[in-house]
Amino acid sequence: MSVSFDPASYDRLLAEKATRLHDLLAPFDAPAAQVFDSPLEHFRLRAEFRLWREDQQRHYAMFAPGDKHTPILLDGLPIASRRINELMPLLRARWQASQALSHKLFQVDFLTTLAGDAMITLCYHRPLDDAWQAEAEGLAADLQVSVIGRSRGQRLVIGRDYVTEELDVAGRTWRYRQPEGAFTQPNGTVNQKMLNWAFEAMGERQDDLLELYCGNGNFTLPLATRARKVLATEISKTSVNAALANLEDNAVDNVTLVRLSAEELTLALNDVRPFRRLQGVDLKSYDFGTVFVDPPRAGMDEDTCELTRRFERILYISCNPETLAANIAQLHDTHRVERCALFDQFPYTHHMESGVLLVRR
């Protein structure tokens, strides 16, 4: 993702995104989108850097898209969280002083949270040994972070393999485990705005919610309080385990989570084939009124899109407005757009997150 950091251009770029979303949804008579802006700097909670050797030292580096040979050397990153910017020079000083930490180190990943938690992942082109372990333990203690070492066939964890986030939705604080290597929303402030919008759009319901692509339960936790019960699906084992822990940590007891893809659940709901992972789950006991979807950039496949048509309400969060528009075109004959929103998760880029509530005509 290419980012050109220019706060003076922020309002213009956001207005251009709002116009683009409006034009994409205009054929469906969508109402004006609510626009949720981002902080101008220090909004990104994760960052990945390659390391580049110059003058006998390793430097944080990024590369322009399509160019892996011309590094942009960095001392800090204004779009990254303040915690990442605080940790960057401290970590560099440690690897410069330690052969055990620096030898064949080629990549550094940071993951932080609004709640102040932090994790550093160090990636190596060599096996990690006891000397590395001792240095990494000292690093974790001094910087008050978790440290994960990765090399081929190795993953050593100092501390925890997840960070803890706290997000406020409609007056309640939700705690989330966000595992290393799993997807999380990169812009925590905008994510919190997105959760509150979805909570309001969902409304207080007396029927049940089906959620596809639930991830670590980012939306599942608050939306579960708006429905009688929830059936949520996710295919990633890491995300499923995090979601189960998050449900337990927040005492949410009306959610059944199954490790199925959206395509597999479609087959199950259409009685095409049974799945062992659904054993003990009585699909016919659910009275689904709303389906919530947060699909990957490709959007919903045609069969999943047809599945959502059977629900009265479709709450859709999208990271790709073009595939969102294509999915709405497939559903437009039976559902109208009642609400829509733009969430500026990715300032200074063309990427945007959007949301729509579709209601049966």
Salt bridges, closest charged atoms under 4 A:
GLU16 OE2 - ARG12 NH1 3.07
ASP23 OD1 - HIS22 ND1 3.36
ASP37 OD1 - LYS193 NZ 2.85
ASP75 OD1 - ARG92 NH1 3.03
ASP117 OD2 - ARG160 NH2 2.20
ASP142 OD2 - ARG94 NH1 2.76
ASP161 OD2 - ARG155 NH2 3.41
GLU166 OE2 - ARG175 NH1 2.76
GLU180 OE2 - ARG150 NE 2.84
GLU180 OE1 - ARG155 NE 3.21
GLU200 OE2 - ARG339 NH1 3.55
GLU204 OE1 - ARG226 NH1 3.26
ASP207 OD2 - ARG205 NH2 3.11
ASP208 OD2 - ARG228 NH2 2.68
ASP249 OD2 - ARG177 NE 2.93
GLU264 OE2 - ARG277 NH2 3.47
ASP271 OD1 - LYS284 NZ 3.96
GLU306 OE2 - ARG309 NH2 2.84
GLU312 OE1 - ARG205 NH2 3.85
GLU322 OE2 - ARG20 NH2 3.29
ASP333 OD1 - ARG309 NH1 2.66
GLU338 OE1 - ARG336 NH2 3.10
ASP344 OD1 - LYS17 NZ 2.67
